[in-house]
Amino acid sequence: MNRESFLKSGHTPTLTSAFLYFDTSFMIWVLLGPLAVIIMNDYQMDAAQKANLVALPVLGGSILRLVLGYMTDVIGPKRTGQIGMILTVIPLIWGWKFADSLSELYIVALLLGIAGASFAAALPLASRWYPPQYQGLAMGIAGAGNSGTVFTTLFANRIAEHFGSWHVVFGLALIPITVVFVVFTLFAKDSPNQPSPRKLSDYGTVLKQRDTWMFCLLYGVTFGGFVGMSNYLTIFFNTQYGLSPVHAADFTTICVIAGSFFRPVGGWLADKFGGIRMLFALYGMAALMMAFIASLPPLYLILPLLFIGMMALGMGNGSVFQLVPQRFKSELGIVTGIVGAAGGLGGYFLPNILGSLKLSTGSYTPGFLILSGVALVCIGLIMAAQGSWKRTWFTIGRKAAATDAGGSTIAS
């Protein structure tokens, strides 16, 4: 890749702003993941309740991504991002000052989904500045904002233990979101190549297309797997291996780093070798790792297995979104919201699957075997669809093409 060509092809301040917005929002979105093992000292919860608490922010993000995706097409991604950050303050203040029961925490958890919905504004904000041959890298850089999870897993429980309260973590999170709001307002800029505003009926048109549902499933597994595991692994390490809240979160951090920092690599490799080839390899790797993890090996083995598995899921995120802008160039805001919502749903179901099966069977093994099987199903679906894709809109790397809603090719 020609670095100078990439920098000249887009708008670096906007790409940086999109990354910071997504990074900070992601950090806030997953706050309850590591904090759950401390919160459960105040509110007694069984395995299913703990899983539900960390899954609810993902459900809220899934629903609200549809809203922010529509707003992105109507009022532009920059203004949508500003509104999203302002609204994110609400659950932070509530969790800091007012949440004093498990039922209120459930509400806070849902509202944290506002931060998770940032996906629907941040990625189109960055993507619309870049030509097709750099979509994978641009979307990968902006999407690497999921590295915000690292800050949460690394510091949230330490801060809570230092101050003797998990509430203060919500209050301190107001500082970075305020700083990023100022930076975002000053430096982010909507691309001059904005698509015309979409109507609600356009969602119906997009949803009628098979490829929309295919990408929903693919992203539901890669992103849903990443964010679901990011939220649940602290509980897993604490419950299965008896690690303290801080040490459990530290082990989670190692796994999250793999998924976060390899996302741009997945996008770059998809630009170079093709998203289809990358997804074959990455789903295969994820399926294999989850099958090994299901045996619940000793801690010194489970960590590298989870690291590789999360790396595959993170790279899969970049590879899926190397394909999406090619296929849905004119409907990117709508499709990003829909596919992002599907990713959120995947992240909601994963902790609940692991938690519910742990409660009913006493073991995490069935849950991880199911995850392995789902990854294998994705390989089969791509094998069935790739012939049609290659005939209509997909070509490797710099020759990438896109199609409009009606299936006609759009010159790139």
TORKE-896142 format. One record per residue (C-alpha): z, y, x; residue in one letter. Coordinates in steps of 0.05 Angstrom, whole numbers, plus 5000, padded with zeros to 4 digits. Last residue first. Example, Ala and Ser with C-alpha at 12.3 -4.5 7.8 and 13.67 -1.06 7.14 Angstrom:
2
   c3   c2   c1 resn
 5143 4979 5273    s
 5156 4910 5246    a
END
This chain:
412
   c3   c2   c1 resn
 4827 5050 4694    s
 4775 5043 4639    a
 4804 5023 4573    i
 4781 4955 4547    t
 4778 4944 4472    s
 4835 4902 4441    g
 4845 4944 4379    g
 4910 4972 4403    a
 4879 4995 4467    d
 4866 4952 4527    t
 4884 4960 4600    a
 4851 4943 4666    a
 4878 4926 4734    a
 4827 4925 4790    k
 4878 4950 4840    r
 4923 4889 4832    g
 4895 4828 4797    i
 4855 4829 4733    t
 4882 4826 4662    f
 4849 4857 4601    w
 4803 4810 4562    t
 4781 4746 4595    r
 4842 4742 4642    k
 4889 4752 4583    w
 4856 4698 4541    s
 4862 4647 4597    g
 4933 4667 4613    q
 4961 4653 4543    a
 4975 4578 4544    a
 5000 4578 4616    m
 5043 4638 4600    i
 5074 4600 4542    l
 5089 4539 4585    g
 5123 4581 4638    i
 5165 4616 4586    c
 5188 4548 4559    v
 5213 4531 4629    l
 5256 4594 4630    a
 5285 4574 4562    v
 5303 4505 4590    g
 5342 4535 4648    s
 5381 4580 4600    l
 5398 4520 4556    i
 5424 4483 4617    l
 5467 4543 4635    f
 5500 4542 4566    g
 5511 4467 4565    p
 5548 4469 4633    t
 5596 4526 4617    y
 5650 4477 4595    s
 5705 4470 4544    g
 5656 4445 4491    t
 5669 4493 4433    s
 5698 4553 4471    l
 5651 4546 4531    k
 5593 4538 4483    l
 5613 4603 4447    s
 5622 4641 4512    g
 5558 4619 4546    l
 5516 4629 4483    i
 5550 4695 4467    n
 5540 4720 4538    p
 5465 4703 4533    l
 5453 4728 4462    f
 5465 4802 4476    y
 5424 4804 4540    g
 5366 4771 4505    g
 5373 4822 4450    l
 5370 4877 4502    g
 5306 4849 4531    g
 5277 4848 4460    a
 5296 4921 4452    a
 5260 4936 4518    g
 5198 4901 4491    v
 5200 4944 4428    i
 5217 5009 4463    g
 5167 4998 4518    t
 5116 4980 4466    v
 5125 5045 4428    i
 5124 5088 4490    g
 5066 5050 4522    l
 5021 5053 4462    e
 4958 5080 4497    s
 4966 5038 4559    k
 4986 4974 4524    f
 4957 4916 4564    r
 4958 4949 4632    q
 5024 4984 4619    p
 5056 4917 4600    v
 5032 4877 4660    l
 5070 4910 4717    q
 5128 4913 4669    f
 5132 4837 4667    v
 5130 4834 4743    s
 5186 4885 4753    g
 5232 4848 4705    n
 5213 4782 4738    g
 5236 4809 4805    m
 5305 4820 4773    g
 5305 4751 4741    l
 5286 4717 4807    a
 5339 4756 4845    m
 5390 4737 4792    m
 5374 4663 4804    g
 5376 4671 4879    i
 5444 4705 4878    f
 5470 4657 4825    l
 5453 4598 4870    l
 5480 4634 4932    p
 5547 4645 4895    l
 5553 4577 4863    i
 5553 4541 4930    l
 5615 4573 4963    y
 5649 4573 4895    l
 5645 4498 4887    p
 5590 4469 4841    p
 5588 4482 4765    l
 5534 4429 4751    s
 5501 4481 4706    a
 5489 4524 4768    i
 5438 4474 4793    f
 5399 4477 4727    a
 5405 4553 4727    m
 5375 4555 4797    m
 5316 4511 4779    l
 5299 4550 4716    a
 5303 4617 4753    a
 5257 4592 4808    m
 5206 4567 4758    g
 5210 4632 4719    y
 5198 4669 4784    l
 5139 4628 4808    a
 5100 4629 4742    f
 5119 4702 4733    l
 5090 4721 4801    m
 5024 4688 4787    r
 5017 4724 4720    i
 5037 4792 4748    g
 4981 4792 4800    g
 4983 4782 4875    f
 4988 4853 4902    k
 5010 4893 4841    d
 5056 4835 4822    a
 5084 4836 4892    l
 5100 4911 4884    w
 5132 4901 4816    g
 5175 4842 4840    g
 5195 4881 4901    v
 5215 4939 4856    p
 5262 4891 4818    r
 5291 4862 4883    f
 5344 4915 4888    f
 5374 4904 4820    s
 5374 4829 4811    g
 5401 4813 4880    a
 5451 4870 4878    i
 5477 4842 4813    v
 5494 4776 4846    c
 5535 4810 4901    i
 5568 4855 4850    t
 5590 4795 4809    t
 5627 4768 4869    f
 5662 4835 4875    d
 5678 4836 4800    a
 5713 4768 4806    a
 5750 4795 4867    h
 5775 4856 4828    v
 5794 4818 4765    p
 5828 4762 4805    s
 5789 4697 4816    l
 5808 4635 4777    g
 5743 4597 4789    y
 5719 4583 4719    q
 5755 4638 4680    t
 5753 4696 4730    n
 5685 4678 4758    f
 5656 4672 4688    f
 5690 4734 4662    i
 5662 4775 4720    t
 5595 4740 4708    l
 5588 4763 4636    y
 5561 4834 4639    n
 5514 4824 4697    s
 5494 4756 4669    m
 5473 4788 4604    g
 5438 4845 4640    v
 5397 4798 4684    f
 5383 4744 4633    g
 5363 4796 4581    g
 5319 4829 4632    f
 5283 4764 4651    t
 5290 4723 4587    v
 5281 4778 4535    g
 5227 4806 4580    y
 5184 4744 4571    l
 5200 4738 4497    l
 5183 4810 4482    c
 5121 4805 4526    f
 5096 4748 4483    m
 5114 4784 4419    w
 5072 4844 4438    t
 5017 4798 4463    d
 5009 4768 4394    r
 4990 4835 4362    q
 5015 4850 4292    k
 5076 4885 4322    l
 5031 4939 4352    v
 5000 4956 4285    t
 5068 4956 4251    g
 5096 5003 4304    y
 5036 5048 4291    d
 5060 5055 4218    s
 5120 5094 4244    l
 5071 5147 4268    k
 5054 5161 4340    r
 5051 5227 4376    p
 4988 5236 4418    s
 4991 5205 4487    p
 5019 5249 4543    q
 4973 5259 4603    n
 5005 5325 4625    p
 5063 5283 4649    s
 5132 5306 4626    d
 5173 5339 4681    k
 5240 5320 4711    a
 5268 5369 4762    f
 5317 5418 4730    l
 5338 5380 4667    t
 5344 5314 4705    f
 5387 5346 4759    v
 5433 5378 4707    v
 5438 5313 4666    f
 5450 5275 4730    v
 5512 5316 4746    v
 5539 5309 4675    t
 5528 5233 4675    i
 5562 5228 4743    p
 5625 5264 4720    i
 5634 5234 4651    l
 5644 5165 4683    a
 5713 5190 4705    l
 5737 5191 4634    g
 5713 5121 4618    f
 5747 5094 4680    v
 5811 5130 4659    v
 5818 5083 4599    h
 5824 5021 4644    w
 5894 5043 4662    s
 5941 5032 4721    g
 5907 5088 4761    f
 5892 5044 4821    h
 5881 4981 4778    e
 5830 5016 4733    a
 5795 5047 4793    i
 5790 4980 4828    r
 5766 4948 4764    n
 5709 4999 4755    a
 5690 5004 4829    f
 5645 4946 4851    l
 5623 4920 4783    t
 5607 4990 4759    t
 5573 5015 4821    f
 5530 4952 4824    v
 5509 4960 4751    t
 5477 5025 4770    g
 5426 4981 4806    s
 5392 4979 4738    n
 5361 5043 4763    g
 5313 4997 4798    a
 5271 5008 4735    g
 5247 5075 4761    a
 5227 5043 4827    i
 5197 4981 4794    g
 5159 5023 4742    m
 5128 5063 4799    a
 5114 5000 4841    l
 5083 4960 4784    g
 5044 5019 4757    q
 5013 5037 4824    y
 4943 5007 4813    q
 4944 5031 4741    p
 4949 5105 4757    p
 5017 5141 4758    y
 5048 5200 4721    w
 5055 5164 4655    r
 5098 5111 4687    s
 5156 5156 4707    a
 5172 5186 4639    l
 5150 5121 4606    p
 5204 5084 4645    l
 5261 5134 4634    a
 5252 5143 4559    a
 5255 5072 4531    a
 5302 5049 4586    f
 5353 5102 4567    s
 5370 5056 4509    a
 5425 5025 4552    g
 5462 5092 4552    a
 5460 5095 4476    i
 5484 5023 4476    g
 5552 5049 4497    l
 5558 5064 4423    l
 5563 4989 4407    l
 5619 4980 4458    a
 5657 5041 4432    v
 5655 5009 4363    i
 5680 4942 4390    y
 5734 4980 4428    l
 5757 5010 4363    e
 5766 4940 4334    s
 5804 4918 4396    l
 5854 4974 4388    s
 5874 5038 4425    d
 5808 5075 4436    a
 5824 5150 4433    f
 5823 5186 4499    k
 5779 5151 4550    w
 5741 5102 4506    g
 5726 5157 4455    w
 5707 5207 4510    i
 5659 5157 4541    l
 5633 5134 4473    p
 5613 5206 4456    i
 5586 5228 4524    v
 5526 5181 4517    t
 5501 5228 4462    l
 5487 5283 4512    i
 5452 5234 4559    m
 5407 5208 4504    g
 5388 5278 4482    i
 5366 5295 4552    q
 5327 5231 4559    g
 5290 5244 4494    t
 5273 5314 4518    r
 5243 5286 4582    k
 5208 5227 4548    p
 5167 5269 4500    g
 5180 5294 4429    i
 5141 5243 4387    v
 5124 5187 4436    d
 5192 5188 4469    t
 5226 5194 4401    m
 5195 5128 4380    y
 5220 5094 4443    g
 5287 5127 4434    l
 5294 5096 4365    v
 5269 5028 4386    l
 5315 5030 4446    r
 5372 5043 4398    l
 5373 4973 4371    i
 5371 4938 4439    s
 5421 4987 4469    g
 5471 4972 4413    g
 5461 4897 4423    l
 5472 4906 4498    v
 5535 4946 4486    p
 5558 4889 4440    l
 5552 4834 4492    a
 5613 4851 4534    v
 5658 4850 4473    l
 5624 4790 4443    n
 5635 4748 4505    a
 5709 4765 4506    k
 5714 4747 4432    q
 5679 4680 4444    a
 5724 4661 4502    a
 5788 4678 4464    d
 5818 4747 4464    m
 5889 4775 4472    q
 5886 4850 4473    y
 5923 4888 4528    d
 5914 4837 4584    n
 5844 4825 4556    m
 5827 4896 4578    i
 5832 4876 4651    i
 5783 4817 4647    v
 5738 4859 4602    a
 5734 4916 4653    l
 5680 4879 4692    p
 5631 4876 4634    g
 5659 4935 4593    l
 5627 4987 4638    l
 5557 4957 4630    v
 5523 5015 4595    w
 5557 5067 4639    i
 5526 5042 4703    m
 5460 5032 4667    f
 5461 5104 4645    s
 5474 5128 4716    t
 5416 5087 4744    d
 5368 5102 4688    f
 5378 5177 4694    y
 5377 5173 4770    l
 5312 5132 4770    f
 5278 5178 4720    a
 5298 5238 4762    s
 5269 5207 4824    t
 5203 5191 4789    l
 5202 5262 4761    t
 5214 5293 4829    p
 5160 5246 4859    t
 5104 5266 4812    h
 5044 5218 4815    g
 4982 5200 4856    s
 5002 5241 4917    k
 5063 5198 4932    l
 5024 5133 4923    f
 4967 5157 4967    s
 5016 5177 5021    e
 5049 5109 5019    r
 4983 5070 5024    n
 5000 5000 5000    m
END
